[in-house]
Structures are given as structure tokens and as C-alpha cells.
Amino acid sequence: MKVSIFGLGYVGCVSAACLAREGHTVIGVDINPLKVEYIASGRSPIIEPGLDEMIAEGVRVERLRATTDSEVAVHDSDISIICVGTPSNENGSLKITYLQNVCREIGKALAVKNDYHVVVVRSTVLPSTVQEQLVPVLEEVSHKLAGTDFGVSMNPEFLREGSAIADYYSPSHIIIGAIDQRSGDLVQQLYNGIEAPLVRTDIPTAEMVKYADNAFHALKVVFANEIGTICKAHNIDGQEVMRIFCQDRRLNLSPYYLRPGFAFGGSCLPKDLRALLYRAKERDIDAPMLSSILPSNQRHVHYGIAMIERAGRKKVGILGLSFKAGTDDVRESPMVTLIETLVGRGYDVRIYDENVRPDNLIGANRSFLEREIPHIASLMLSSVEAVVEHGEVLVIANGSTIFSQVPRMMHGDQILIDLVGIAKQSTEQNGIYQGICW
């Protein structure tokens, strides 16, 4: 394919060299004439192992060149990939003026180009940036309509400095968000021959994935450092602890616990986190990330309560009381807090949980429930059907499979608030459906 790449910085140079190596004809575009000179002479303007040789080869076989002329680049290509920087403003917001300037240049060229052309954003941008701030610029300047006269796609990059070429050819996944099928199909052709899971999605999702990735990477570094600091205070080797930690691929390094839903609870996580934080305090260790976990978890409970209150109905049916499906453990279940709050605010609440029978609970489990909601027995009903019949608002609170039938049992004016996602894909959805994180 014929590809123009706007921005010959780190991502742009690596992408240009790799695409040329794959047989595509690539035109690099940059406002800095020095970068253009570097490419023209077969040299890389950045330091990256192996990149000099790849650029030299691309120039030698005439599959890679560079220019400062945006119009020529657009007219000589089928796809324009934007790789310019998106630095932070002083207040932390994203500076997208470079992106907007490039879109104006591309838009001017599109105004006098008849062929269908796809504009691909590879720069890291926040959700809604492409469709709300870049597409309007392209349409205004080109006097054409995105998705009809030209294509638009979001194709985030996952290149690490020092291993960028290897990352390009062996990515964890390739993500293509597109405004229409045709745009996505053309971008997908760029990756023919690269073995990696391919994800086709919408543009905002593709924008957000990169931020989820980087936020999690930052979180992992801080988590390991805070654990390491606590280890150091106990004369324990923090690196050895985390080496053992990372051997657990079932829970620790896995998709487990990484599915958005409701707050955590149970007999282990809150208790052990509090104990660890208390010990850190005893040793005069400040662990701000670990300290933020419980308050953030509690805030998510209040977000669920706010969703119910916004529904504006007083009769609430709760499906699930234990902190997760398949257990009768209600200790520190976030649903206990939610129910207690709603009852205290005058809501008519009824509950069903196939595993929770107040009279059958024993020990600490029973003591916790009687202390938090002493009148719980009067709120419990004997079936899913009874709760559905009672509730103007229904809340699915854990992943018990019997709750998947709820959407088809509802009538048109009932509201279903799903805290776990079990009813998300229901094909028989009656009433009004709302997910807590989707």
C-alpha cells in the first residue's frame, strides 16, 4: 500500500521503517527539515537499535522517502498515519494542537483529492478526541464527510523504547478502531503477515485501551515499590517476594479481578489490607497507593447507590447479598452497605440470595449480618420471581447464574441495574437496562 506518516518522531520513524520493510511505499512527513534530511540520507533521527539499518535499506530500495509537503504526501498515498506528539499542558490536560494542525494540512489535501483516503490516528489521545476534536477539523477544511468521503481510524501503538522494532513485529495485540468498515479493512491490510490477535472495535474504545494499559503499568510499578518498601522495613527481600508473587498466573498475573463491576468485599481482602496498612503505619511507612484502595472501593459502593437513587423509584429489588456468587459469606459484602443505606433513606427494599438464609448463618458471618442489618429477615424473599414482582428498580449484585433470567422476567417500565454484567448480553431484554461500568 501507499502510506504517508505525519510526524517523524519515535513512533513515526519506527512505523515508517517497519512498513517499508514489509513492502509498503512510505512517505514520511515532518515540519522539521532536519528530520527529513536524515531520512533522505538513510539515517534515523532517533536512537533505536536496528532502526538506522532499516531506514537505510528502505531508502535504498526506494520504498521510503520524506518530505515537508503535506499535500504531496496525501496525494501520493492511500492512508495517512498521524504520529505527532501529544504532550501534557501545565494543568495535566492533553495538548492536541499538533494533531489539529496536521489534520488541517491533511484536510486541505483531501479537499482536492477525489480518491477515498483513510486518516489513521496513532498518537495517544483521550477518548472522544478523534471524533469530537479531530474529525470536525478534517471535515471543515476538506468540505467532505468522514465515513462517506474519507475514512478515519484509531490505531494505538504499543512500542517500547529500546525494543520498538521487536514490539512492532510481535505485538500483544493489534487494535483498530474505525468510523466505518471500509476504513478498518484498509488499516488491517497494513498488518498482513504480522502474527498477533487482531481486535476490531469502535474509535473511543481503541483510544481508551492505551490509557488503561499505561495506567495499569504505572500502578504495577508503584504497587511493587510500596510492597518492597514494607518488605525492607521487615528485613525481607522485596524483589524475592514479588518474584514469588509473579509465579501465580491464576490470580495475580491474569485477567482475574480485572473485569469492571461492583466493589470487593468478603472476609479476606478488606481485613488483610487494613492489617498491612496498620503495620506500615507502625513502621512509619507512607503507602499512598495501598492507602487509597479501601476509600476508592467505598466510593464505588456509593456510585452504585447513586445509580439507584437517580432512577427515582422507591421499590428496590436486590438480587444477591453475599460478596460473590456461590457462597453465603456476607462479611463486608458491599451489598450490605448498599442495602443499609437504601433502607435508611426510606427505600422499600426486598432481597433474594439462593445461598443466604439468615436463620442458617453461623459464627462471625451471622454476627456481622445481625449487627449491620438486624431486621434482615423481614427483607428477604423466597424467589427471584418475588423480587422481580416487587421491584420498580432491580439490582443484580452477584454473578449467580439464576440471575441471567431476570431481563426476560421484567416488564417495560422496570429498571435493571447490573453490577456484574451477567445480563449484559441477554437477548430477551425487557425494561430499561443500565450497567455500572458499561
C-alpha angles and dihedrals in degrees: 000000000000110000134182119199119201113207122033097209125114100304094036096052095046093046092047094050094046094047091049090049089053090058101263121132107241132194116191117208127198136153089223107087091199091064090049090051091051092054092044090054092049096254133123118241089209135052113251126139111260096003097107091057094047093050092047090052093047092052092045094055090042096243094115130052137146138221144170091221110100096185093054090048094052094045092049095051142059096211132034116204116199113212103160122137125272103198126179124267117225091266092052096257120131120266107221100165091108090054092048091049091052091048089053090053092048091045091055090053093046090054090069099033120093100190123089108263130188122218111205122194111209095161115103109260135165121255114285093021095109098046099034103035110019105035092053089055092050092048095045095050098039096040086223135115123249113234091023110047097019137009132242129199140172114218110171119205127228101192121147119207110251094025101043097124092050089046091052093055097038106035122168086234142340114234121198120181113184141182090222140005094258094056092050093047092054093047090048090059089065089068100048106136096025111113109220139112108279119214120194112193144139122293099252091051091050090050093050097048092069092054092047088052096049095042090053092047089052090046092053092052092050093044092052091047094050092047088047092052092052089047091052091055088057095046089250123139103247092196091055091050092052092044089059090041090057092054089073103089094164098067113355101049100026143082089271114118090011098097113102114241138109131336124289124251140150136111098297118038101052094039096048094044091052091049093050092049091049091052090049089053091050089055092046092247120150110214104174097171095050089042091056095057100081095043090049091049091051091049089056089055089054090048088058090049090050091053090056093046092050089059088071096217127120103205109080127182116200119202108196131022105181118085091253139003121279097034139081092215109127097166108134090347107168087223090066090059091045094050094044090052094048093048090048089053093053102263120150100234129186125180140200128186119161092212101042119082110162093209091053097049117105140189123357091349092061094041092054094051095045091049095048101036108013092175094051095124091064091056098050122099127195102237147024089244092057092052092048090050091051102044129085083181119035122198122197103205106174139023100258107149093228089069092064088080093060098091093061092046093057128093127226103272099044120106121222118202109193114200096177107032097243093130096040096102098037112142092201101057115166124174124015118318125207128175121204095226103014 
